[in-house]
Amino acid sequence: MDTIDLFRDEKDEIVKIIKDLDKKYGSASSQNFVQNAPLHAMELPRRVRASLAPLKYDEEHAGITICRGFLST
């Protein structure tokens, strides 16, 4: 299991992305959102994407990555 501790600027960037997506789609179950989710995932901060990449590309990965610091102020 991997862990990533978010930096404040990464958290702020992710919050902005979520707010923009909420305005655009209104729901994570929106068919348009589901179709475009991989594209929007590329907007995440580079270090976050790098930490999550093994979930998709590494067959030996445990399948869990914990992102800490998102809910902190």
FENRANOR-V157974 format. One record per pair of residues at least 4 apart in sequence whose ideal C-beta (glycine too) atoms are under 7 Angstrom apart, sorted by the first residue. I is the first residue (numbers start at 1). J is the second residue. If there is no record, write none. Layout:
i->I j->J
i->I j->J
This chain:
i->1 j->62
i->1 j->64
i->1 j->66
i->2 j->51
i->2 j->54
i->2 j->65
i->3 j->66
i->3 j->68
i->4 j->48
i->4 j->51
i->4 j->65
i->4 j->67
i->5 j->68
i->5 j->69
i->6 j->10
i->6 j->11
i->6 j->67
i->6 j->68
i->6 j->69
i->6 j->70
i->8 j->12
i->9 j->13
i->10 j->14
i->10 j->45
i->10 j->47
i->10 j->48
i->11 j->15
i->11 j->69
i->11 j->70
i->12 j->16
i->13 j->17
i->13 j->45
i->14 j->18
i->14 j->44
i->15 j->19
i->16 j->20
i->17 j->21
i->17 j->43
i->17 j->44
i->18 j->22
i->19 j->23
i->20 j->24
i->21 j->25
i->21 j->33
i->21 j->40
i->22 j->26
i->25 j->30
i->25 j->32
i->25 j->33
i->26 j->30
i->27 j->33
i->28 j->33
i->30 j->34
i->31 j->35
i->32 j->36
i->33 j->37
i->36 j->40
i->37 j->41
i->44 j->48
i->44 j->49
i->46 j->50
i->47 j->51
i->48 j->52
i->49 j->53
i->51 j->65
i->52 j->65
i->53 j->57
i->54 j->58
i->54 j->61
i->55 j->61
i->55 j->63
i->55 j->65
